[in-house]
């Protein structure tokens, strides 16, 4: 694997899903940089053993005839935990009907609101995980730029906030526009987040898509549906339903949810 995060840094492989839909999702895998190479070797060995070669695991690209292979791929998240990796998957989901990206305090534009929620997701997730590393290496997946200057703005806002929290003597790496095809941990984040936004956006209510099977498989491993409320401190798998101050929590099963 090229361009590994520095061993002493905390590595975050982040993605987003549901852009333009009612519920927008931000997600990522989190672990210390020194563990990335070993985790990647395990994931890559699995991909090669299943004749996946250089193909990319992606929620959008999961076909019906690859369903069982994708189930085994997401199982690697829990296998890595069993092997002692301190790995987290976290997602933040935002109901943009009740929290529009264009409404204060987030912004006056859709673009600015997107960045502010991304910044909120990364910084609050690191707070919940309790990162004590001297630096953070954030990798952002390549997308067609619905939001111009996405990486550069995240570098400035997230990097600035982390410097405030970690102190002037701490190192904050630049946001890196990584390619998920080259990083299996990024692909794992993509598939897990895709299942989250599939469920919370109520896609395929009649269950006709094979992807429902993948979503339900993940829910079986997690022990609950992905449209149910996870409170922020829950680890190592967390789906955090964003609520503004004064709003009832809207995830199913949440306190204050009708």
C-alpha positions, 0 to 999 in steps of 0.5 A: 500500500502506497502512502501509508499514514504515519504510525503515530497518527490516527488514520481516518478513511472517510466518505459520504453517501446520500448527497441530494437525498433526504438523509445525508450520511457521513461515515468512516473507519478509524484506527491508529496509523501503525495498524493500517498496514496490517489491517490492509494486508488482511483485507487484501488477502481476503480480496485476492482469495475471493478472486476480486483482484484489483476490483473495488468493493463499493456499495453501489457496485455490489451486484446480485451475484457478488452478494455473498462475497460482500457479506464476507467482506463486511464480516472482516470488520468484526474479524479485525476487532477479534484480532485485537485491532482498535477499529471503529466505524462511525456514521453521522446521518442528517435529516435535511428536511428538519436540518436543511443545509441552508439554514442557520447555524449551519450556513446560508448555502447548501455547499457551506452546510455540507462542509460544516456537517462534515467538519462536525462529523470528524471532530465529534467522532474523534472526541468520542473515540478519545484519540490521544495520538499527536496527529490525525491523517484524514483521507477523503474519498474521490468523488465527482465534485458536487462541492467545489474545493471540498478537500481544501476546505476540509483541510482548513476547517478540520485541520484548524479545529484539530490544532486547537484541540491538540495544541500548537506542538501537535502535528495535523496532517493535510487532508488527503484525497485518497482513492478508495480502489487503493485502500480496502479500509476506505472501501469497507467504510463505503460499503458500511455507510452505503447500508446505513443510508440505504436503510435510513432513506427507506429505499426498497421498502418492498425488499426487491433489491439484493442489497437489502440482504447485505443491509440485513446481514450488517444489521445482524452483526451489529445487533440492531437495525441501522435506522435505530438510534445509536447514542454518540459514545457507543463503539465500535460501530456507531450510527449517530442521528444528528439532532439540533439543540432542542430537537427530539432525537428522531432515530427509531427507539430513541428517547423523545421519538414518537 
